[in-house]
Amino acid sequence: MKVLVTGGVRSGKSAYAEGLLAQEPAVYVAPGPTTDEDPDPDWADRLARHRERRPGAWTTAETRDLAAAVDGADGEGRPVIVDCLGTWLTAVLDGAGWDAPRGELEQAVAAPLAALVDAVARARVDVVLVTNEVGAGVVPEHRSGRVFRDLLGTVNQRVATACDDVVLVVAGRTLRL
């Protein structure tokens, strides 16, 4: 099973994705900022709630090298959940510099994205990836929002090609696409 779970903020996508592997000794890959990197108390609270929800048999890998994390879990024979591609993309863009020309930002994403898609495609274990669905709203006023929206749309399309299923979560309800 290789599943991409998408939906809006607070749609229930993470809980749904976690439920797919709840009975397995999974590897949970957290590619977003750690509380050391982002001392925002709301972010820290969100991370804490996610940690508390995870089954005790799961291990957590805080890394932005998603391909290596998927390969590592596959090598251990353990299913893997990546939550979330939106926070991963934010970290990649942070590293590249949000003010860089769009072509440079696209290049910064291209290689790690290709490596992730390849890792998911060849994985022999269950892989569940969580992402945000950002294309259904208004055009963002600021360049950073437009760049993020466009690149995440590309990330989602590319990752979906390596998955068996894509599930949209809206208001806690799921729709298999």
Buried (B, 14 or more C-beta within 10 A) or exposed (E): EBBBBBBBEEBBBBBBBBEBBBEBBBBBBBBBBEBEEBEEEEBEEBBEEBEEEBEEEBEEBBBBBBBBBBBBBBEEEBBBBBBBBBBBBBBBBEEBEEEBEEEEBBEBBEEBBEBBBBBBBEBEBBBBBBBBBBEEEEEBEEEBBEBBBBBBBBBBEBBBEBBEEBBBBBEEEBEEE
